[in-house]
Amino acid sequence: MRDTKIAELTDLEPRIKRIKMDRFISYLVLLYLVLLSGCTTCDFNLRENQSLNGSWWAGQSLEDEIPDEFTHSVPVPGFIDLAQPGFDSVGYRCSKRNYFWYKTSFNLNATSKQVHLLKFHKTQFGIKVWLNGELAGEKFHNFTPAVFDVSDLLLQDKENELIVRVFADPTLLPDSIVWGHDFEKIKNIPGIYDYVELISTNTPFVEQLQIVPHVDDKSIEVYLWLDSCTSEAYNEVKFRITDLTDNKTIKTGNISFFGDSLAARIHLPAAQLWSPELPQLYRLELSTGSDSYETTFGLREFSFNLETGFAELNGETYFMRGTNICIHRFFEDTLRGVLPWDKTWARSLIKTFKSMNWNCVRMCIGFPPDFWYDLADEEGILIQDEYPVWYGAREDNFPEAFTASQLATEYTEWMRERWNHPSVVIWDAQNESVTDKTGKAIGMVRGLDYSNRPWDNGYSAPQRATDPIETHPYVMSNYMGKKPGPQGPYFEHFRDIKIPDNGPNDKDPPAEGGIYPNPIINNEYAWLWLNRDGYPTYLTQWNYLNIFGDSLTVDEYRLEYAKMFARLTEYWRIHRTSASVMHFCGLGYSRSLEENGFTSDNFIDLENLIIEPHFKRYAFRAFYPIGIMIDRWEGYFPPGEKIEVPVRLINDLPVPIKEEIKTVLAGNQGTIWTSIDSVYIEPFGKTGFNLQINLPDQPGSFLLESGFIHSADTIFSRYEFEIKPGE
């Protein structure tokens, strides 16, 4: 609970209140609020953002000296491997260079402004900037913005020359800097991979803005920080809120305050809540009279319920079904090209994910360009945003040079870029690493996010009871080095209810014993990857050989993968042991077996976002909001045996469901047995029934299928087994 007192914006009266802003400042500010009937004469276009994106020139050098020649053209944003003509051995440590250099020129548009801030949204690896021959600054962070005040360096009436240096390899960075270590990548490609802009304005100007939604009374808290030179003065901010569905203004007002910070509460009684199912967005515009600032927001609250173990969205249970985006693996994919910077393609990717019944994604071990988060807000998908820290389960592997304070510095910059995005619901400090440093860093920065989002801490101990713990129960990896028993791999692992493992309970367990009671995120589980060409990856080649014996055809590989994936997904969803079940991965690289590709996505046509058909069919129904599973796992039975078959169902929806479940047993000669059962499932509930089946006397291969039709979608669970005499 913040001890900042919030001044209500009402239509009735102005108020004066003293606000204690102990999150970011240590002094008191006086707030004076007057709500106006309208401010149509306000200027909300005072800030000018000049894009510097486009075609730049590039060069390279071994020594830290600006090269004499820039003879390669390269797109910004993008990576240096897009340069024409191309550079050799990009992404690898190379003896011929330590640095890549960028150069462009531009004329200043906003010649009347006092303040000019040059912002590089993301670069790697590190950045050093010269403007008109003068050093503008240097920064080493690779996943957060670099902002330089170039007000005194710009030429008002002449062409400006901008030169940028990035390290050619992350090993040249200071040891304390996070650079995106990934055991399963082979390239580290440098470049200016996000937008570049020149922000021009006057003082006082807005440095930071944070919006905190409240769904109970449909209001927002607005926290504003101006540049510090205004701390001893009265300031006035005008605001306008617009519904982005129809671009109609729904509220305007005027706020007067003393100092450089304010907190205010604005009620929006007619506003709609934001969710993946209805991603309603609003725009808040502010004007100080000298500067303007805008951001989009949604009325959305998110948390985990410790009692149920599930997520809650806007105060209601919300089951998370999703996938992962490994964008920095995708960056090294041979088919990547300029796709990450194509807004149409990126939007279609999110739509494709949602068409698979996925309502969430994890940005795994790295971040995409910033506009992807705008698209996630607009299209409606929840994001677990993971800072790219991955060093494995051995604590002594974690870099000694990484300190909690340095991590907190990077986390702070990251949070400021994301905290107004309704799609971002979980901060994720790291992936699969055991260390106390990320937990300490979480403690340093958690309070900066007034929405109080939960934090994930990878393999390491959770920092609060309501923080989730992340698990990766890759049980099928057991068959890398051994064959399954006679009843098959499913029977060995899935006939009982398991709590997802391969997480903090195993890697960094409670000192007092037992397990953490925290909600569980299961965001990697299936293993068994196939490359886009349909053949196993470096990690899974032995799994398929041990499970199936002889090599399969491409179509057989794809079908068997789809069926196994669906069975595992059913299992982890149906038993409700996790708050989320998330496929790994929706977008990554695909490298051939010869290139030691470890994982892969499921596309067969990347540019057109066509998912492999077998996977699409099976994964769509396995992630359907109404889930069904046949809960038998034996690989075979003796002839004529009578068996009991549990059929289990869940309902992720907030409404009750009635369905007719048809179950069919079929063999080589066709249908053998049929049953129809009616079920009723409470909102967010689960149910089930048992079938008594007399198995045939003859040996053979058999398929038991239970399913239903809902809203024209055919949803089913399939169980394949054999009947063997003498077994």
Steps between C-alpha positions, in 0.01 A plus 500: 500500500653829393515764770472761228163666546310536176321822415167419341408673177128565527256728325406666829784686660872578490710349773833566659685205647853431601647188338782294641685361198741269681540265202708731285547820702559593863327833521137617517309648211179700505225398262227731381239353266238675293292296258400698194194434290733470203832615363454497126752782466777301673804422289578131527752510214782699658753218503651410165633151437722491194566151371857424404410155368599419147804403299828582677861444400714242678864406541723289724832532678741307715615805695271736687525771237231632269569343159587716202241329283138396547436294188214273609134601518295355784138542613425650840340340688657169411818304552836547338455172311250686278776724365560522126755398399513253786768469766675166551441280806239722664389366836827323575818616671720617215867600501450764232279728712386600845255772401222576257427861416185673379467843341210714386418866454185699560362849523333606822124543462424659838732798485302701755527249785728527803555132579605229257531140617645234272342163581617159382228262612728192496845419365754225542768483601538828685489839330724804473374810318660801334299791363676746272836370614425539872449210739135485604537209738545128548284226648548125526148366563367282220131462581397845622513844337801725473400867524745787446437872548640651179349847541841668492636292214234548234535732204181697453535597136748248363517129442590299811732200482429213738751218555433195716735226614391157623720214613521222245482235772355491853831386651622859454238632743577553868452175689221650710266558204221262401545407136257213441704187564319201352645147509307410184600786269800504268494865393501835680408753235573868572306798379248776562200269519230738619378847413714813511337836555579858592262633765474880496310703757517782756513511878333398717477167320368160601771252599284213620133410509343199668135403483351264759157361405229413752220281369278510808404866453626540143765756576867559435772641720733727305858551621700766323862610531630816333863595440660588833563867418132564579508367856456844665222631279126475440415302189186429311412192299199465278375157402274335247386138490384346174320173427711342226207298369336807350757772582247690709613710796349366822662728759707817523640693792758732650740421786706764681772386740819608674829327424600247238267211593131437534255221570137520402203270459268527203166319489376357171160354591403404145833340411531137392749261657797367301544126445627272222137439410419875487821706472346843557761777497504866596748779439607747767645826369670756723613855436718712730465801272855444386504124448246234412503127567269213420464133579240232447357298786235244580290447810654173611605341827695175526618288791532145626268357763702306756195305618397371157845506341355662189536836330234765534426755230282791600401322819391176333675165459689487171668187368808579295555297184784608280840476340848655500672745269878452493562809293877506544520143374282603210742785433760241393256303283602489135148599391470794739583780257308815592195317637544615864460863385199432276196615699255317277689173544539545877130577540412193294727293725303603808172432321632157401588423861154605617343277234668207679305579820807663653432804717855560628864493396832508678759728344775247564865602556462835329272767363366585154480854361282724715209515256432130562369598844268755340367225275452269799296773669291550188443135412462382859755251630662477845879522526742350747797727428830324569828685543768313300696343786569124465790318666362165610437309820852523644536810712874519433421549129328830569732790409682633803509845339121518493390682815152553636539877469610480136213265419263737680623787283421306185168375639398858583561621145312200363199552728466867407465403135228242569292593800218672310445200272190306611634193319804478731378319811807318640853627550743212451845564644680206338480157339622175656770649722582438866618815676398727784591809297188517286282462809681786672461712188127426494479631856672822394264578212167337575363813665559708187206327332194643671282238330689244710537241226625157611863401441636172371853408612588207273660205679559713810285545806182707465508832680135519607228249572294629208790497254484202264768235472602393152527130415623313193387137548676346202419141594540375142866600512548178702506313171808670363707217644262209554203325349160507670369193678258253337194714583649803331613846614159635596432222750833559672433867568136603468277240665517697826450869568834678513589847617711662225868476588832627365459832676590669830371208708776285347772753427475744794268334755385657825768484768248365750400215266179429314391688192398853420123556521515755220287489185671306221576611146563207266647670196723227353401135510468301177861449378484290177570792263519460125675744271291674237620238250321233703806326644604481868726762652838442657332457841221267386657268242562228759155542655332405176740212437446360850122541493426393142801294399554539129507840335165646397399691191458875530122468512524226763733710714262794481192294579661319793632827640155659474333207676757486780486877544122490532507223760753686713306825469178327603672351803649824630176691443239254622639443849513876573845476659615824334379853450629489144591243238719645226646332193868540417528659262280704269787685334868413512771384267501186290845358432578172332632202693843567352489851649407363844162668518366431849136609476266636233163658437224329300482707183543348156463838324647773716424800284133405466482361856368159398515254790569134428149352446525200735625720782237765431218249517613326817626807686186701424276248669749426783493869596126543448339687792283194560754225551455124484734210578473122496686406817652163407867467407579132449655405171325162481243268664437125482208385282148517640586703809237727654645841579378817665583815307476840673409790272582835655386846396580858601340834426724807480203724422301723740171339390364149559532246220273213399629250247421160354818293507522231236752223559593254228723194513630402158739245356621396161153373411321820600286607795471245781323690778331838548379695802335841543513677837365839607716727713453831677806702599484795737676825406876440546408151617582142418307176480527150362350157466618141475439264211488121535634342183533136405802478275499281189636147509706542187846663502568819312532875525208699637394861540272635771372850430281723718382831367234761447409783266495850646437812292573297185838386641557125525694434819626155594745297704657192347649199671683240291581154634558144390353166598769235527441133576713349770602838647 
